[in-house]
Amino acid sequence: MGLLGKVLIIVENLPVPFDRRVWMESITLQKAGYEVSVICPKGKGYEKDYEVIDQVHIYRHPMPPDISSVTGYLREYGTALYWEFRLAHRVWRERGFDIVHVCNPPDLLFLVAGWFKLFHGVRVIFDHHDINLEMYEAKYGRRDFFYYGLSWAERLSFATADIVISTNESYRTIALTRGRKKPEEVFVVRSGPDLSRFQPVPPTLAYRKGRSYLVGYVGVMGEPEGIDYLLESVRYLVHEQNRHDIQFMLIGSGPMFENLQNIAKELGVADYVEFTGRISDAELLARLSSCDVCVNPDKKMPYNDLSTMNKIMEYMAMGKPIVQFELLEGMRSAEGASVYAEGNNPVDFAEKIVELLNDPSRREKMSLEGRHRMEKMLEWRHQAPKLLEAYSKVLH
Protein backbone atom coordinates (compact mmCIF):
# COMPACT_ATOMS: atom_id res chain seq x y z
CA MET A 1 0.00 0.00 0.00
CA GLY A 2 1.39 3.41 -0.95
CA LEU A 3 1.59 6.34 1.45
CA LEU A 4 -1.77 8.15 1.48
CA GLY A 5 -0.45 11.22 3.25
CA LYS A 6 1.39 12.58 6.25
CA VAL A 7 -0.60 13.62 9.32
CA LEU A 8 0.26 15.71 12.36
CA ILE A 9 -2.16 15.31 15.27
CA ILE A 10 -1.99 17.88 18.08
CA VAL A 11 -3.67 17.18 21.42
CA GLU A 12 -3.19 19.18 24.61
CA ASN A 13 -5.55 17.53 27.06
CA LEU A 14 -3.81 14.19 27.72
CA PRO A 15 -0.59 12.38 26.80
CA VAL A 16 -0.58 9.78 24.04
CA PRO A 17 -1.15 6.83 24.06
CA PHE A 18 -3.00 7.45 27.37
CA ASP A 19 -5.60 9.47 25.43
CA ARG A 20 -7.50 6.48 24.03
CA ARG A 21 -9.47 8.34 21.36
CA VAL A 22 -6.41 10.04 19.87
CA TRP A 23 -4.45 6.80 20.06
CA MET A 24 -7.17 4.81 18.28
CA GLU A 25 -7.33 7.50 15.61
CA SER A 26 -3.54 7.40 15.22
CA ILE A 27 -3.39 3.62 14.87
CA THR A 28 -6.35 3.56 12.47
CA LEU A 29 -4.69 6.15 10.23
CA GLN A 30 -1.30 4.41 10.38
CA LYS A 31 -2.81 1.05 9.40
CA ALA A 32 -4.75 2.70 6.57
CA GLY A 33 -1.52 3.99 5.01
CA TYR A 34 -0.88 7.39 6.58
CA GLU A 35 2.36 8.45 8.27
CA VAL A 36 1.30 9.78 11.67
CA SER A 37 3.07 12.16 14.07
CA VAL A 38 1.51 13.29 17.35
CA ILE A 39 2.28 16.29 19.58
CA CYS A 40 0.98 15.95 23.14
CA PRO A 41 1.85 16.86 26.75
CA LYS A 42 3.91 14.71 29.05
CA GLY A 43 2.19 12.86 31.88
CA LYS A 44 2.80 10.21 34.51
CA GLY A 45 4.30 7.21 32.74
CA TYR A 46 4.69 9.18 29.51
CA GLU A 47 7.74 11.35 30.14
CA LYS A 48 9.86 10.73 27.03
CA ASP A 49 10.38 13.73 24.76
CA TYR A 50 10.15 11.54 21.68
CA GLU A 51 9.39 7.91 20.95
CA VAL A 52 7.90 5.71 18.26
CA ILE A 53 5.11 3.32 19.27
CA ASP A 54 3.48 1.08 16.66
CA GLN A 55 5.06 3.25 13.94
CA VAL A 56 3.43 6.42 15.33
CA HIS A 57 5.93 9.23 16.05
CA ILE A 58 5.12 10.87 19.40
CA TYR A 59 6.59 14.25 20.42
CA ARG A 60 5.86 15.34 24.01
CA HIS A 61 6.25 18.64 25.82
CA PRO A 62 6.20 19.72 29.49
CA MET A 63 3.15 21.32 31.11
CA PRO A 64 2.67 23.43 34.26
CA PRO A 65 0.63 21.99 37.16
CA ASP A 66 -3.11 21.54 36.55
CA ILE A 67 -4.77 24.48 38.37
CA SER A 68 -8.52 25.02 38.02
CA SER A 69 -8.61 28.81 37.62
CA VAL A 70 -8.59 31.35 34.81
CA THR A 71 -4.97 32.28 35.48
CA GLY A 72 -4.07 28.60 35.70
CA TYR A 73 -5.66 27.94 32.33
CA LEU A 74 -3.94 30.95 30.73
CA ARG A 75 -0.58 29.74 31.97
CA GLU A 76 -1.31 26.19 30.77
CA TYR A 77 -2.46 27.30 27.33
CA GLY A 78 0.40 29.74 26.87
CA THR A 79 2.96 27.08 27.71
CA ALA A 80 1.28 24.53 25.48
CA LEU A 81 1.07 26.87 22.48
CA TYR A 82 4.77 27.67 22.74
CA TRP A 83 5.69 23.99 22.68
CA GLU A 84 3.13 23.08 20.02
CA PHE A 85 4.51 25.71 17.63
CA ARG A 86 8.06 24.62 18.39
CA LEU A 87 7.41 20.89 17.96
CA ALA A 88 5.21 21.40 14.87
CA HIS A 89 8.11 23.13 13.16
CA ARG A 90 10.36 20.27 14.22
CA VAL A 91 7.96 17.71 12.72
CA TRP A 92 7.73 19.82 9.56
CA ARG A 93 11.52 19.75 9.20
CA GLU A 94 11.97 16.08 10.11
CA ARG A 95 8.92 14.42 8.57
CA GLY A 96 6.62 16.93 6.92
CA PHE A 97 2.81 16.68 6.90
CA ASP A 98 -0.13 17.29 4.57
CA ILE A 99 -2.85 17.44 7.24
CA VAL A 100 -2.95 19.01 10.69
CA HIS A 101 -5.52 17.31 12.92
CA VAL A 102 -6.15 19.45 16.04
CA CYS A 103 -8.06 18.16 19.07
CA ASN A 104 -9.58 20.63 21.50
CA PRO A 105 -9.59 21.68 24.33
CA PRO A 106 -8.50 24.42 24.11
CA ASP A 107 -9.88 26.12 21.02
CA LEU A 108 -6.55 27.85 20.43
CA LEU A 109 -4.90 25.14 18.36
CA PHE A 110 -6.22 26.84 15.22
CA LEU A 111 -3.27 29.24 15.70
CA VAL A 112 -0.82 26.42 15.02
CA ALA A 113 -2.93 24.79 12.31
CA GLY A 114 -3.72 28.13 10.67
CA TRP A 115 -0.03 29.03 10.42
CA PHE A 116 0.77 25.89 8.44
CA LYS A 117 -2.40 26.23 6.37
CA LEU A 118 -1.59 29.82 5.45
CA PHE A 119 2.12 29.43 4.75
CA HIS A 120 2.44 25.78 3.70
CA GLY A 121 -0.96 24.90 2.25
CA VAL A 122 -1.74 22.00 4.60
CA ARG A 123 -5.33 20.87 5.18
CA VAL A 124 -6.93 21.16 8.64
CA ILE A 125 -9.20 18.81 10.56
CA PHE A 126 -10.82 20.07 13.77
CA ASP A 127 -11.57 17.15 16.11
CA HIS A 128 -14.23 18.68 18.39
CA HIS A 129 -13.79 16.94 21.77
CA ASP A 130 -15.25 19.59 24.10
CA ILE A 131 -17.72 22.49 23.97
CA ASN A 132 -15.68 25.08 25.82
CA LEU A 133 -18.34 27.81 26.00
CA GLU A 134 -20.64 25.52 27.97
CA MET A 135 -17.69 24.24 30.00
CA TYR A 136 -16.64 27.76 31.03
CA GLU A 137 -20.18 28.74 32.01
CA ALA A 138 -20.53 25.51 33.98
CA LYS A 139 -17.34 26.19 35.94
CA TYR A 140 -17.67 29.92 36.54
CA GLY A 141 -21.39 30.63 36.14
CA ARG A 142 -20.93 33.79 34.09
CA ARG A 143 -20.48 35.22 30.60
CA ASP A 144 -17.60 37.64 30.85
CA PHE A 145 -14.60 38.75 28.80
CA PHE A 146 -13.08 35.27 28.84
CA TYR A 147 -16.37 33.67 27.78
CA TYR A 148 -16.59 35.88 24.70
CA GLY A 149 -12.90 35.26 24.04
CA LEU A 150 -13.66 31.54 23.99
CA SER A 151 -16.56 32.21 21.61
CA TRP A 152 -14.16 33.99 19.25
CA ALA A 153 -11.65 31.14 19.48
CA GLU A 154 -14.33 28.53 18.78
CA ARG A 155 -15.53 30.47 15.72
CA LEU A 156 -11.98 30.67 14.34
CA SER A 157 -11.38 26.97 15.04
CA PHE A 158 -14.34 26.07 12.86
CA ALA A 159 -13.41 28.65 10.22
CA THR A 160 -9.84 27.33 9.94
CA ALA A 161 -10.98 23.72 9.57
CA ASP A 162 -11.58 22.15 6.19
CA ILE A 163 -13.34 19.23 7.92
CA VAL A 164 -14.86 18.90 11.41
CA ILE A 165 -15.06 15.65 13.34
CA SER A 166 -17.83 15.70 15.98
CA THR A 167 -18.07 13.17 18.80
CA ASN A 168 -21.89 13.04 18.76
CA GLU A 169 -24.98 14.49 17.10
CA SER A 170 -25.24 17.39 19.57
CA TYR A 171 -21.71 18.49 18.70
CA ARG A 172 -22.51 18.10 15.01
CA THR A 173 -25.44 20.49 15.45
CA ILE A 174 -23.07 23.02 17.05
CA ALA A 175 -20.67 22.68 14.11
CA LEU A 176 -23.54 23.37 11.69
CA THR A 177 -24.95 26.33 13.66
CA ARG A 178 -22.30 28.12 15.68
CA GLY A 179 -19.54 26.76 13.45
CA ARG A 180 -21.40 27.56 10.21
CA LYS A 181 -20.05 24.43 8.52
CA LYS A 182 -21.80 22.68 5.65
CA PRO A 183 -23.34 19.26 6.40
CA GLU A 184 -20.87 17.51 4.08
CA GLU A 185 -17.97 19.04 6.05
CA VAL A 186 -18.96 17.47 9.39
CA PHE A 187 -18.46 13.80 10.31
CA VAL A 188 -19.63 12.12 13.55
CA VAL A 189 -16.93 9.83 14.95
CA ARG A 190 -17.79 8.56 18.42
CA SER A 191 -15.26 7.55 21.08
CA GLY A 192 -16.23 3.91 21.55
CA PRO A 193 -13.37 1.78 22.90
CA ASP A 194 -11.71 -1.01 20.94
CA LEU A 195 -13.44 -4.14 22.25
CA SER A 196 -10.55 -6.34 21.14
CA ARG A 197 -8.54 -4.67 23.92
CA PHE A 198 -11.31 -3.66 26.32
CA GLN A 199 -12.50 -7.00 27.67
CA PRO A 200 -13.64 -8.03 31.18
CA VAL A 201 -11.26 -10.12 33.27
CA PRO A 202 -11.98 -12.25 36.38
CA PRO A 203 -13.03 -10.02 39.33
CA THR A 204 -10.69 -9.30 42.23
CA LEU A 205 -12.49 -9.55 45.58
CA ALA A 206 -9.81 -7.51 47.37
CA TYR A 207 -11.14 -4.30 45.77
CA ARG A 208 -14.34 -4.70 47.81
CA LYS A 209 -12.40 -4.11 51.05
CA GLY A 210 -14.42 -6.86 52.76
CA ARG A 211 -17.80 -5.44 51.74
CA SER A 212 -20.57 -7.15 49.75
CA TYR A 213 -20.82 -4.73 46.82
CA LEU A 214 -18.47 -2.57 44.77
CA VAL A 215 -19.56 0.60 42.94
CA GLY A 216 -17.07 2.14 40.53
CA TYR A 217 -16.36 5.47 38.87
CA VAL A 218 -13.68 6.24 36.27
CA GLY A 219 -12.89 9.65 34.83
CA VAL A 220 -11.69 13.18 35.47
CA MET A 221 -12.06 14.69 38.92
CA GLY A 222 -13.14 18.27 38.30
CA GLU A 223 -16.13 20.52 38.97
CA PRO A 224 -18.57 19.34 36.24
CA GLU A 225 -18.07 15.65 37.03
CA GLY A 226 -20.32 15.84 40.10
CA ILE A 227 -18.20 13.64 42.36
CA ASP A 228 -19.23 15.88 45.26
CA TYR A 229 -22.81 14.72 44.55
CA LEU A 230 -21.62 11.12 44.53
CA LEU A 231 -19.94 11.59 47.91
CA GLU A 232 -23.17 13.08 49.25
CA SER A 233 -24.94 9.94 47.96
CA VAL A 234 -22.43 7.81 49.86
CA ARG A 235 -23.08 9.85 53.02
CA TYR A 236 -26.82 9.30 52.63
CA LEU A 237 -26.38 5.54 52.20
CA VAL A 238 -23.94 5.12 55.09
CA HIS A 239 -25.34 7.51 57.70
CA GLU A 240 -29.05 7.68 56.87
CA GLN A 241 -29.72 4.26 55.39
CA ASN A 242 -27.13 2.40 57.49
CA ARG A 243 -25.70 0.68 54.42
CA HIS A 244 -22.23 -0.42 55.46
CA ASP A 245 -21.95 -3.15 52.83
CA ILE A 246 -21.07 -0.98 49.80
CA GLN A 247 -17.53 0.00 48.81
CA PHE A 248 -17.00 2.88 46.36
CA MET A 249 -13.97 3.02 44.08
CA LEU A 250 -13.11 6.29 42.31
CA ILE A 251 -10.55 5.91 39.51
CA GLY A 252 -8.82 8.91 37.97
CA SER A 253 -7.35 12.27 38.84
CA GLY A 254 -7.86 15.96 38.15
CA PRO A 255 -7.85 19.45 39.68
CA MET A 256 -10.24 18.49 42.52
CA PHE A 257 -8.56 15.20 43.42
CA GLU A 258 -7.24 16.28 46.84
CA ASN A 259 -10.26 18.45 47.64
CA LEU A 260 -12.63 15.54 47.04
CA GLN A 261 -10.67 13.36 49.45
CA ASN A 262 -11.08 16.08 52.08
CA ILE A 263 -14.82 16.25 51.37
CA ALA A 264 -15.06 12.46 51.89
CA LYS A 265 -13.42 12.89 55.31
CA GLU A 266 -15.71 15.78 56.24
CA LEU A 267 -18.77 13.70 55.31
CA GLY A 268 -17.51 10.78 57.37
CA VAL A 269 -17.32 8.36 54.44
CA ALA A 270 -13.57 8.16 53.76
CA ASP A 271 -13.50 4.51 54.91
CA TYR A 272 -16.05 3.64 52.22
CA VAL A 273 -14.39 5.45 49.30
CA GLU A 274 -11.09 4.55 47.66
CA PHE A 275 -9.41 7.19 45.48
CA THR A 276 -6.99 5.31 43.23
CA GLY A 277 -5.57 8.16 41.15
CA ARG A 278 -4.51 7.34 37.60
CA ILE A 279 -3.79 3.66 37.03
CA SER A 280 -2.53 1.43 34.24
CA ASP A 281 -4.85 0.01 31.59
CA ALA A 282 -4.42 -3.50 33.00
CA GLU A 283 -5.40 -2.37 36.49
CA LEU A 284 -8.33 -0.38 35.09
CA LEU A 285 -9.73 -3.51 33.44
CA ALA A 286 -9.26 -5.50 36.64
CA ARG A 287 -10.99 -2.89 38.78
CA LEU A 288 -13.93 -2.28 36.43
CA SER A 289 -14.40 -6.04 36.04
CA SER A 290 -14.82 -6.26 39.81
CA CYS A 291 -17.68 -3.71 40.03
CA ASP A 292 -21.33 -4.58 40.50
CA VAL A 293 -22.50 -1.15 39.30
CA CYS A 294 -20.70 1.79 37.68
CA VAL A 295 -21.75 5.42 38.08
CA ASN A 296 -21.63 8.68 36.17
CA PRO A 297 -22.54 11.55 38.54
CA ASP A 298 -21.93 14.29 35.94
CA LYS A 299 -24.01 17.28 36.90
CA LYS A 300 -27.16 18.19 35.00
CA MET A 301 -26.05 21.23 32.97
CA PRO A 302 -25.83 22.16 29.27
CA TYR A 303 -22.19 21.08 28.98
CA ASN A 304 -22.82 17.57 30.31
CA ASP A 305 -26.21 17.31 28.57
CA LEU A 306 -24.59 17.71 25.16
CA SER A 307 -21.39 15.73 25.73
CA THR A 308 -20.74 12.00 25.33
CA MET A 309 -18.60 10.78 28.21
CA ASN A 310 -15.97 8.12 27.53
CA LYS A 311 -16.74 6.44 30.84
CA ILE A 312 -20.26 5.57 29.70
CA MET A 313 -18.82 3.76 26.68
CA GLU A 314 -16.22 2.00 28.83
CA TYR A 315 -18.82 0.87 31.37
CA MET A 316 -20.95 -0.64 28.60
CA ALA A 317 -17.89 -2.27 27.02
CA MET A 318 -17.24 -3.96 30.35
CA GLY A 319 -20.87 -5.02 30.63
CA LYS A 320 -21.60 -2.95 33.72
CA PRO A 321 -25.04 -1.54 34.60
CA ILE A 322 -24.91 2.24 35.02
CA VAL A 323 -26.45 4.90 37.24
CA GLN A 324 -26.37 8.48 35.93
CA PHE A 325 -28.41 11.67 35.98
CA GLU A 326 -30.87 12.43 33.18
CA LEU A 327 -28.45 13.75 30.53
CA LEU A 328 -29.39 13.92 26.84
CA GLU A 329 -26.29 12.33 25.30
CA GLY A 330 -25.87 9.96 28.23
CA MET A 331 -29.35 8.59 27.57
CA ARG A 332 -28.68 8.40 23.81
CA SER A 333 -25.52 6.39 24.42
CA ALA A 334 -26.68 3.99 27.14
CA GLU A 335 -30.44 3.70 26.62
CA GLY A 336 -31.55 0.64 28.65
CA ALA A 337 -28.04 -0.10 29.95
CA SER A 338 -28.48 2.67 32.53
CA VAL A 339 -30.98 3.92 35.08
CA TYR A 340 -31.46 7.66 35.34
CA ALA A 341 -31.72 9.67 38.54
CA GLU A 342 -33.38 13.08 38.81
CA GLY A 343 -30.86 15.74 37.77
CA ASN A 344 -28.45 16.78 40.55
CA ASN A 345 -30.39 14.88 43.24
CA PRO A 346 -27.84 12.85 45.27
CA VAL A 347 -30.55 11.10 47.31
CA ASP A 348 -32.31 9.81 44.19
CA PHE A 349 -28.91 8.86 42.78
CA ALA A 350 -28.21 6.82 45.92
CA GLU A 351 -31.63 5.16 45.73
CA LYS A 352 -31.00 4.17 42.11
CA ILE A 353 -27.71 2.53 43.13
CA VAL A 354 -29.51 0.51 45.81
CA GLU A 355 -32.26 -0.49 43.35
CA LEU A 356 -29.68 -2.09 41.09
CA LEU A 357 -27.67 -3.71 43.86
CA ASN A 358 -30.88 -5.30 45.16
CA ASP A 359 -31.86 -6.66 41.72
CA PRO A 360 -29.21 -9.02 40.23
CA SER A 361 -31.44 -10.10 37.33
CA ARG A 362 -31.98 -6.50 36.26
CA ARG A 363 -28.26 -5.85 36.45
CA GLU A 364 -27.62 -8.85 34.22
CA LYS A 365 -30.17 -7.67 31.64
CA MET A 366 -28.66 -4.17 31.58
CA SER A 367 -25.18 -5.63 31.30
CA LEU A 368 -26.14 -7.61 28.21
CA GLU A 369 -27.86 -4.61 26.59
CA GLY A 370 -24.85 -2.35 27.14
CA ARG A 371 -22.40 -4.85 25.70
CA HIS A 372 -24.75 -5.50 22.76
CA ARG A 373 -24.96 -1.77 21.94
CA MET A 374 -21.19 -1.54 21.96
CA GLU A 375 -20.70 -4.58 19.74
CA LYS A 376 -23.37 -3.66 17.19
CA MET A 377 -23.02 0.11 16.79
CA LEU A 378 -20.73 2.03 19.17
CA GLU A 379 -17.32 0.33 19.44
CA TRP A 380 -14.33 1.70 17.56
CA ARG A 381 -14.54 -0.70 14.60
CA HIS A 382 -17.81 1.03 13.67
CA GLN A 383 -16.20 4.49 14.02
CA ALA A 384 -12.92 3.90 12.16
CA PRO A 385 -14.53 3.90 8.68
CA LYS A 386 -16.12 7.28 9.44
CA LEU A 387 -12.71 8.68 10.42
CA LEU A 388 -11.17 7.43 7.18
CA GLU A 389 -14.10 8.87 5.21
CA ALA A 390 -13.40 12.28 6.76
CA TYR A 391 -9.74 11.98 5.75
CA SER A 392 -10.65 10.98 2.22
CA LYS A 393 -12.89 14.06 2.03
CA VAL A 394 -10.20 16.45 3.26
CA LEU A 395 -7.66 15.09 0.77
CA HIS A 396 -9.91 15.10 -2.28
CORKARA-V47043 format. One record per pair of residues at least 4 apart in sequence whose ideal C-beta (glycine too) atoms are under 7 Angstrom apart, sorted by the first residue. I is the first residue (numbers start at 1). J is the second residue. If there is no record, write none. Layout:
[[I & J] [I & J]]
//
This chain:
[[1 & 33] [2 & 33] [3 & 33] [3 & 35] [4 & 32] [4 & 33] [4 & 34] [5 & 34] [5 & 98] [5 & 99] [5 & 395] [6 & 34] [6 & 35] [6 & 95] [6 & 96] [6 & 97] [6 & 98] [7 & 29] [7 & 34] [7 & 35] [7 & 36] [7 & 97] [7 & 99] [7 & 101] [8 & 37] [8 & 39] [8 & 88] [8 & 91] [8 & 97] [8 & 100] [8 & 101] [9 & 22] [9 & 25] [9 & 26] [9 & 36] [9 & 38] [9 & 101] [9 & 103] [10 & 39] [10 & 84] [10 & 100] [10 & 102] [10 & 103] [10 & 109] [10 & 112] [11 & 16] [11 & 19] [11 & 22] [11 & 40] [11 & 103] [12 & 41] [12 & 80] [12 & 105] [12 & 106] [12 & 109] [13 & 19] [13 & 105] [14 & 18] [14 & 19] [14 & 43] [15 & 19] [15 & 40] [15 & 41] [15 & 42] [15 & 43] [15 & 46] [15 & 60] [16 & 22] [16 & 23] [16 & 26] [16 & 38] [16 & 40] [16 & 58] [17 & 23] [17 & 53] [18 & 43] [18 & 46] [19 & 23] [20 & 24] [20 & 193] [21 & 25] [21 & 191] [22 & 26] [22 & 38] [22 & 103] [23 & 27] [24 & 28] [24 & 194] [24 & 380] [25 & 29] [25 & 387] [26 & 30] [26 & 36] [26 & 38] [26 & 56] [27 & 31] [27 & 54] [27 & 56] [28 & 32] [28 & 384] [28 & 387] [28 & 388] [29 & 34] [29 & 36] [29 & 391] [30 & 34] [30 & 36] [30 & 54] [30 & 55] [30 & 56] [32 & 388] [35 & 95] [36 & 56] [37 & 57] [37 & 59] [37 & 91] [37 & 95] [37 & 97] [38 & 56] [38 & 58] [38 & 59] [39 & 59] [39 & 84] [39 & 87] [39 & 88] [40 & 58] [40 & 60] [41 & 60] [41 & 61] [41 & 63] [41 & 80] [42 & 46] [42 & 47] [42 & 60] [42 & 61] [42 & 62] [42 & 63] [44 & 278] [46 & 60] [48 & 60] [49 & 60] [50 & 58] [50 & 59] [51 & 58] [52 & 56] [52 & 57] [53 & 58] [57 & 95] [59 & 87] [59 & 90] [59 & 91] [61 & 83] [61 & 87] [63 & 76] [63 & 79] [63 & 80] [64 & 75] [64 & 76] [64 & 79] [66 & 255] [67 & 72] [67 & 255] [68 & 72] [68 & 222] [68 & 223] [68 & 255] [68 & 256] [69 & 73] [70 & 74] [70 & 146] [71 & 75] [72 & 76] [73 & 77] [74 & 78] [75 & 79] [76 & 80] [77 & 81] [77 & 106] [77 & 108] [78 & 82] [79 & 83] [80 & 84] [81 & 85] [81 & 108] [81 & 111] [82 & 86] [83 & 87] [84 & 88] [84 & 109] [84 & 112] [85 & 89] [85 & 112] [86 & 90] [87 & 91] [88 & 92] [88 & 112] [88 & 116] [89 & 93] [90 & 94] [91 & 95] [91 & 97] [92 & 96] [92 & 97] [97 & 122] [98 & 122] [98 & 123] [99 & 122] [99 & 123] [99 & 125] [99 & 394] [100 & 113] [100 & 116] [100 & 122] [100 & 124] [101 & 125] [101 & 127] [102 & 109] [102 & 110] [102 & 113] [102 & 126] [102 & 127] [103 & 127] [103 & 129] [104 & 109] [104 & 128] [104 & 129] [104 & 130] [104 & 132] [104 & 157] [105 & 129] [105 & 130] [105 & 132] [106 & 132] [107 & 132] [107 & 150] [107 & 153] [107 & 154] [107 & 157] [108 & 153] [109 & 113] [110 & 114] [110 & 156] [110 & 157] [110 & 160] [111 & 115] [113 & 117] [113 & 124] [113 & 160] [114 & 118] [114 & 160] [115 & 119] [116 & 120] [116 & 122] [117 & 122] [117 & 124] [117 & 160] [123 & 162] [123 & 394] [124 & 160] [124 & 161] [124 & 162] [125 & 161] [125 & 162] [125 & 163] [125 & 165] [125 & 390] [125 & 394] [126 & 157] [126 & 158] [126 & 161] [126 & 164] [127 & 165] [128 & 164] [128 & 165] [128 & 166] [128 & 167] [128 & 171] [128 & 175] [129 & 167] [130 & 135] [131 & 135] [131 & 171] [131 & 174] [131 & 303] [131 & 306] [131 & 307] [132 & 136] [132 & 150] [132 & 154] [133 & 137] [133 & 147] [133 & 150] [133 & 151] [133 & 154] [134 & 138] [134 & 302] [134 & 303] [134 & 306] [135 & 139] [135 & 224] [135 & 303] [136 & 140] [136 & 146] [136 & 147] [136 & 150] [137 & 141] [137 & 143] [137 & 147] [138 & 224] [138 & 301] [138 & 303] [139 & 223] [139 & 224] [142 & 147] [143 & 147] [145 & 149] [146 & 150] [147 & 151] [148 & 152] [149 & 153] [150 & 154] [151 & 155] [152 & 156] [153 & 157] [154 & 158] [154 & 178] [155 & 159] [156 & 160] [157 & 161] [158 & 164] [158 & 175] [158 & 179] [158 & 180] [158 & 181] [162 & 394] [163 & 185] [163 & 187] [163 & 390] [163 & 393] [163 & 394] [164 & 175] [164 & 179] [164 & 181] [164 & 185] [164 & 186] [165 & 187] [165 & 189] [165 & 390] [166 & 171] [166 & 172] [166 & 175] [166 & 186] [166 & 188] [167 & 171] [167 & 189] [167 & 190] [167 & 191] [167 & 308] [168 & 188] [168 & 190] [168 & 308] [168 & 329] [169 & 173] [169 & 188] [170 & 174] [170 & 306] [170 & 328] [170 & 329] [171 & 175] [171 & 306] [172 & 176] [172 & 186] [172 & 188] [173 & 177] [174 & 178] [174 & 179] [175 & 179] [175 & 181] [175 & 186] [176 & 181] [176 & 183] [176 & 186] [181 & 185] [181 & 186] [187 & 386] [187 & 389] [187 & 390] [188 & 386] [189 & 383] [189 & 386] [189 & 387] [189 & 390] [190 & 308] [190 & 378] [190 & 383] [191 & 308] [191 & 310] [191 & 313] [192 & 313] [192 & 374] [192 & 378] [192 & 379] [192 & 380] [192 & 382] [192 & 383] [193 & 198] [193 & 313] [193 & 314] [193 & 317] [193 & 379] [193 & 380] [194 & 198] [194 & 379] [194 & 380] [195 & 199] [195 & 317] [195 & 374] [195 & 375] [195 & 379] [198 & 314] [198 & 317] [200 & 289] [200 & 318] [200 & 319] [201 & 285] [201 & 286] [201 & 289] [202 & 289] [203 & 289] [203 & 290] [204 & 286] [204 & 290] [207 & 214] [207 & 249] [207 & 287] [207 & 290] [208 & 214] [208 & 247] [209 & 247] [211 & 245] [211 & 246] [211 & 247] [212 & 245] [213 & 245] [213 & 246] [213 & 247] [213 & 292] [213 & 357] [214 & 247] [214 & 249] [214 & 290] [214 & 291] [214 & 292] [215 & 246] [215 & 248] [215 & 291] [215 & 292] [215 & 293] [215 & 295] [215 & 353] [216 & 249] [216 & 251] [216 & 287] [216 & 288] [216 & 291] [216 & 294] [217 & 230] [217 & 250] [217 & 251] [217 & 294] [217 & 295] [218 & 251] [218 & 252] [218 & 284] [218 & 288] [218 & 311] [218 & 314] [219 & 225] [219 & 252] [219 & 309] [219 & 311] [220 & 225] [220 & 252] [220 & 254] [221 & 225] [221 & 227] [221 & 252] [221 & 253] [221 & 254] [221 & 256] [221 & 257] [221 & 260] [222 & 254] [222 & 255] [222 & 256] [223 & 256] [224 & 298] [224 & 299] [224 & 301] [224 & 303] [224 & 304] [225 & 297] [225 & 298] [226 & 230] [226 & 297] [226 & 298] [226 & 299] [227 & 231] [227 & 250] [227 & 260] [227 & 297] [228 & 232] [228 & 260] [228 & 263] [229 & 233] [229 & 297] [229 & 299] [229 & 344] [229 & 346] [229 & 349] [230 & 234] [230 & 295] [230 & 297] [231 & 235] [231 & 260] [231 & 263] [231 & 264] [231 & 267] [231 & 269] [231 & 273] [232 & 236] [232 & 346] [233 & 237] [233 & 346] [233 & 349] [233 & 350] [233 & 353] [234 & 238] [234 & 248] [234 & 269] [234 & 272] [234 & 273] [235 & 239] [235 & 267] [235 & 268] [235 & 269] [236 & 240] [236 & 241] [236 & 346] [236 & 347] [236 & 350] [237 & 241] [237 & 243] [237 & 246] [237 & 350] [238 & 243] [238 & 244] [238 & 269] [238 & 272] [239 & 268] [246 & 272] [246 & 357] [247 & 272] [248 & 272] [248 & 273] [249 & 274] [249 & 276] [249 & 287] [250 & 273] [250 & 274] [250 & 275] [250 & 276] [251 & 276] [251 & 279] [251 & 284] [251 & 287] [252 & 278] [253 & 257] [253 & 277] [253 & 278] [256 & 260] [258 & 262] [259 & 263] [260 & 264] [261 & 265] [261 & 275] [262 & 266] [263 & 267] [264 & 269] [264 & 270] [264 & 273] [265 & 270] [269 & 273] [279 & 283] [279 & 284] [280 & 284] [281 & 285] [282 & 286] [283 & 287] [284 & 288] [285 & 289] [286 & 290] [288 & 294] [288 & 318] [288 & 320] [289 & 318] [291 & 320] [292 & 357] [292 & 363] [293 & 320] [293 & 321] [293 & 323] [293 & 353] [293 & 356] [293 & 357] [294 & 315] [294 & 320] [294 & 322] [295 & 323] [295 & 324] [295 & 353] [296 & 309] [296 & 311] [296 & 312] [296 & 322] [296 & 324] [296 & 330] [297 & 325] [297 & 349] [298 & 304] [298 & 309] [298 & 324] [298 & 325] [298 & 327] [299 & 304] [299 & 344] [300 & 304] [300 & 325] [300 & 326] [300 & 327] [300 & 343] [300 & 344] [301 & 305] [302 & 306] [303 & 307] [304 & 327] [305 & 327] [305 & 328] [305 & 329] [306 & 328] [306 & 329] [307 & 329] [308 & 329] [308 & 333] [309 & 330] [310 & 314] [311 & 315] [312 & 316] [312 & 322] [312 & 330] [312 & 333] [312 & 334] [313 & 317] [313 & 333] [313 & 378] [314 & 318] [315 & 320] [315 & 322] [315 & 370] [316 & 334] [316 & 337] [316 & 370] [316 & 371] [316 & 373] [316 & 374] [317 & 374] [319 & 367] [319 & 370] [319 & 371] [320 & 367] [321 & 337] [321 & 356] [321 & 363] [321 & 366] [321 & 367] [322 & 334] [322 & 337] [322 & 338] [323 & 338] [323 & 339] [323 & 341] [323 & 349] [323 & 352] [323 & 353] [323 & 356] [324 & 330] [324 & 338] [324 & 340] [325 & 340] [325 & 341] [325 & 343] [325 & 344] [325 & 349] [326 & 331] [326 & 340] [326 & 342] [326 & 343] [327 & 331] [328 & 332] [329 & 333] [330 & 334] [331 & 335] [331 & 340] [334 & 338] [334 & 370] [335 & 373] [336 & 366] [336 & 369] [337 & 366] [337 & 369] [337 & 370] [337 & 373] [339 & 352] [339 & 355] [339 & 356] [341 & 345] [341 & 348] [341 & 349] [341 & 352] [342 & 348] [345 & 349] [346 & 350] [347 & 351] [348 & 352] [349 & 353] [350 & 354] [351 & 355] [352 & 356] [353 & 357] [354 & 358] [355 & 359] [356 & 362] [356 & 363] [359 & 363] [360 & 364] [361 & 365] [362 & 366] [363 & 367] [364 & 368] [365 & 369] [366 & 370] [367 & 371] [368 & 372] [369 & 373] [370 & 374] [371 & 375] [372 & 376] [373 & 377] [373 & 378] [374 & 378] [374 & 379] [375 & 379] [377 & 382] [378 & 382] [380 & 384] [383 & 387] [384 & 388] [385 & 389] [386 & 390] [387 & 391] [388 & 392] [389 & 393] [390 & 394] [391 & 395] [392 & 396]]
//
